[in-house]
Amino acid sequence: MGRVLLAVIVLTCPLTTYAQSIDGCGTSLQIGVGGWAGAVGDLDHDGVLDVIVEEDGDAFVHLGQMSASGYSVSFVDLVDLDHGASDFAEDMSLADLNGDGHPDLVAWAMDSYAIAMGGGDGTFAPSTKYTCTGSYWGCQVALGDIDGDGDIDLVDNADNGKLRVLHNDGLGTFTTGDRVSTWYDTVALVLLDADLDGDLDLVASDYDDSWYSSWSITKLYTNDGTGNLGSGRQITDGDEEITRHLVADLDSDGIDDFATVTNRGSLQIMRGSGAGTFSVAEAVQGCGWSCYGVESLTSGDMDGDGHPDLLVSGDSHTVFFMNSGHADIRGAGYLVNNAVREAIPADFDGVGQMDLMSVVRGNTELASRSCP
């Protein structure tokens, strides 16, 4: 099995086209900026993946291009996310929010999240800020068509940590719906069709109202088809400091499962039945101290066997968990020996295997797989 190779990261000026390139054979490319989050997508519709990296509350947009020497990027735009001088974006997502066919940007931080509409050429309009109040764990946002009208809605925890649905009018204007019943503070929002009725349901974890609690429970909020998520049903026992959920078909049965990681070194999976229920949480071996201080949980077919593998990034490295199918997931070693905020798998150089974007504080690097 090939492995991702990473070179020493060197700070370079972001306002340029980088001399390094990825050529599909164990090479790497340093972008030079990096903070807490990144996103990947085809922003200018040329069939080549582009890259957005947050640093100091701004989003640096880089367009990808292919040439005889491989994949490289060029800086094209800087988006002010309006989070404030000390509030950095902790996560990002791309989706077409206003129906014009171009990817738009949603970036959330501790006290607010920002939406910037894409122009289809890698540039973005000035961002609109949404303030989050009273959440100890910071803003959390999930994107999907909650009410079934064909456009992308939002679910956030911006109202004192409580869940709420924001309905999209199709043009990127959002109207706040009913607040969803939760405990005090809600984290780790993910959308999936848990009961296979064609509507997106929500999985999220609630903390109690003590502010100092390190325990949470995970609930499934079932969509009635109109965007009403109800009061939620508990699907796990109390778990310490759940920080991330991830949705993927881990056991290759065509039904969404989800993985959960806590800040105390626990990685678990729960298999979906397709009837709105999940299996008892199964612990994944090989996490332990390697998963303390978790910053992100992502997935991608890193070994090319057709099954989604898991990547856990944290204080000192990114750990690769290989999925051999049927949710048989085992630790397979370190991919990055650096403090990585987010590891994003994607095929940047178009050779049919996953490369890796590592968002590191002060730097970001793209690295290709090693030679066969």
N, C-alpha and C positions, 0 to 999 in steps of 0.2 A: 504493500500500500504506500503510495506517495505521501509525503508530508509537506506542510507549508514551511518554507524557509524565509526567515526574516533577517534583513541586514541591520547593522547599527543605524539607528535613526539620526539623521542630521537635519537641523533646522535650516530651511531654505525660505527665501522670500516668496509669499503667496501670489504676488502680482506679476506672474510670469508664466511661460510655458516651460515645463520641467524637462530637463535633458534626459532624465532616467525614463525607462519605459518597462512595461511588462511584456515579455515575448513568449510566455507559456512554458518557460523552462527554468523554474527556480529563481527568477529574478524579482526585484522589488523596486518600488517607487515611493519616495518620500514626498508628501504634499507639503509638510512644514507647518501647518496650523492644526490645532486640535484642542478640544476641551472636554466636553462631557457627552456629546452625542453626534451622530452622523446619520445620513440617509443616502440611498442609492436609487436611481431611476433614470429613465430616458427623458430628460427635460426638454430636449430640442428635437425630438422625433427623428433622429438620424440612425436609429438602430444600435447606437453605442451607449453604454451605461455612463451616466454622469454622477458626480459626487457632491454632496453637501456636508460640510463639517462645521460644527459650532465652536467658537472660541470667544470668551469674554462677552457673551451675550449677543454676538453677531453670528450670522450664518454665511460662511464663505462658500460660494458656488463655483464649481469647477466642471467644465465640459470635457468629456472624454473624446478621444479621437484615435482612430487606428491608422497606422502607416506601415511601411516596410519594416520598421524597427520595433513594431509592437504597439501596445496601448500606452497612451500618455494623456495628461490632462492640462487644461489651461484655465486660469482664473477668469471669470466673466462677470461676477456680481457679488456684492456684499449686502446682505439683508439685515437691517436693524430690527432685532426681535423685541425691542422695547421692554426688556425684562428688568432693567435697572442695573446699576453698576456692579452689584454684588450678587445678582440672581442670574445664574447661567442655565441654559437649556439642558435638561436632564434626559430628554428623549425627543425624537422627531419622527414624523411620518409624512408620506406623500400620498395624495389622492386628488382626484378631480372634484372639487367642491362646488364649482359654479357652472358645470356642464359645458365648458368650452373645449373640452378635449385635452387640456393641458394639465399636468400635475401641479397641484398647489401644495403649500407647505404648512404643516401644523407642528409647532415646537413648544413643549411645555417645560416649565421650570418650577421653582419652589412656590412662588407667590403669584404666578400668572402663566398664561399660555398665549401664543401669538399665531395668527393665521395670515399668510401672505399668498396672494394669488399669482400663479405663474403665467408668464407671457408666451410660453411655447418656444422660447429661444434661449432659455437658461437664466433670464432675468425675472425679477419678481416685483410686484407692486408693493408700496409701503404696507407694513403689517398692521393688523388690527389686534389690540390687546384685550384679553379677557382676564379679569382679576379673580384669583382664588382666595377665599377667606377661611381662616380657622383650621386648616389642615396641617397637622403636625408633620405629616409625611410628604407634603408638597402636592402640587397639581398632578393629576392623573387623567389621561384622555384615551378613549377608544373610538375608532372610526368605523362606520358601517351603515348600511341602509336599515335602520331600526324599524321604520314605519312602513316599509314596503312600497314606497312611491317611486323608487328608481334613482334616488340621489343619496349622497353620503351624509348621514347625520352624525352627531357627536354624543358620546356619553362622558360626563366629567364628574369630578368630586369637588367642584368649585364652591359649593354652598356649605361652608363649615364642615367640609369633609364628607358631606352627604352626596349620594349619587343623584344625578338629574340627566334627563334626555333633552338634547337641543335638536329640534327639528329643522331641517334644511328646506328652504322654499325652492330649491333647484338652481338658484342663482348665487348661492353662497351666503345668504342671509339666514340667521338662525333664530328660532323662537324657542324659549325655554318651556319645556313641558313639565309634567308633574315630577316632584321630588320622589325618588325611590326610597323606600324605608330601609334604613341601615342602622348600624351602631354609630359610634361617633365619627370614626375615621375609616375611609375605604381606600384600598390600594390594589395594585396588580389587576387592572381591568383588561379583560380579553373577551372578544365576541366569537361565538361559534353557534352552529345549529345543532344543539344537543339532542333534540327530539326529532330531527329530520322532517320537520313540517314546513321547511322553506323559509322560516323566520329566524333572524339572528337573536340568540339568547346571550346572556351575560354571565360570566364567571368573575367574581371579585372577592377580595378578602377584607373582612371588617376587623378593626381593633375596637376595644371597649372605650369608654369615655373617661378613663383615668389619666390619660396623657402619658403616663409612664409605663403602661402595660407593654410587655414584649410578646404577648400572645394574641393570636388572631384566629378566626374561623373563616372558612371559604364557603361561599354560597353560590347557588345557581339561581339566576333570575330568569324566569321563563317568559318569553315574549308572546303576547296574545295575538300578534299579527298587526297591531296598530301602533306598536311602540310602547305599550304599557308593559312594564317589566315586573309588576307585582311586588310582593314583599320579600321574595327570595326564600330559598330552602337550603338549610345547612347540608353540605355534602362532605365535610371533613370535621374531625375533632380539632381541638385547639392546637395550633402549630406556632412555634417560635418565629416571630419576625419574618413572615412571608414577605418577600420583596418583589418577586417576579412570577408570573404565569406565562406559559407559552402554549399555543394551540398547534397541533400537527397530528397527522395520522401516523402514530408511532408504531402501531401493530399491523399496518397494511391491510385493514379490513374495510376501508372506505368510509370510516366513521372517525370524526375528530376525537382525539384524546387531548389531555393537557399535562404538561410538566410544571412542577412547582419547585422553586428554590428558596431557601431561607438564608438569613444572614448568619446563621450559626452552623452552616456546613451540611445542610440536608438537601438532597435532590430526590424528588419523588415523581412518579408518574401515576396517572389515573386514567384507566381505559374507558372510553365512552361506549355505551350500549346501543345508542341510537334511539333510546326510549326516554331520554332525559335523566338517566342514572349513570353512575360511574362506579368502577371497581374500587375496592379498598386501596388506599395509597400504597404503592410498592416502592420501597427505597432502592435507589440506584447505588451500587457499590462503587467506591473509588472517589467519592466527593470529600467528605470529612473536612480536615483543616484546609484542603486545597480550595474549598468553596467559601471560606470565610470572607467577609467583606465583599459580597457579591455586588457587582455593578450592572451586569446584563446577562440575559439568558436568550440565546438565539439558536437557530437551527439551519441546517443545509446538508446536502448529500456530499460530505467531504471526501468520502472514499469511493464514490461512483458506483455503489451497489444498488441504487434505487430507493434507499431508505433514508429518512431524515435523521441525521446525527445531531447531537446537542453540543453547544459551546457555552461554557460558563466562564465569565470574565470577572475579575475582581482586583483586589489590592496589589497582587504581585504577578499574575499570569492569567492566561486563558487555558482552560482545561477542555480537552476534546473527549466526548463520550460517544463511542461508536455504537450505532444501532444496526444489528445484523438482521433485523426484521422481527415481527411479532413482539415488538417492544423489548427485545433482548438487548439492553443497553449496558455497556460496561466502559469504565474509564480506560482511555487509551493513551494518556500522557499529555504533556504540555505542548501547546502550539506556540505560545508567546510567553517569554519570561520577562514581562514588563507589566507595569500597572496599567491595564487596559480598561478604559471606560466602557467600550462597546466593540464587539467583534462581529462584523457583518460579512457573511459569505456571499459571493456573487461571481459570475463568470465574466470578469472584466475584459479579458483578451479574446473571448469568443472561441476558445478551443474545446469547449464542451466539458470542462471540469472546473470545480469551485476554486476561486482565489479567495483571499481574505483581506478585508479592510479592518485595520486595528486603529481605533480612535484612542490616542494616548494624550494625556494632558500636556499640551505644548507641541505635540506632533501627531501626525497621522500617517500611516504607512499602508500601501497596497502591496501584497506579496502573492506571487503565483505559486502553484504546486511545483515540486521538484521534478527533475527529469525522470522519466521511467527507468 
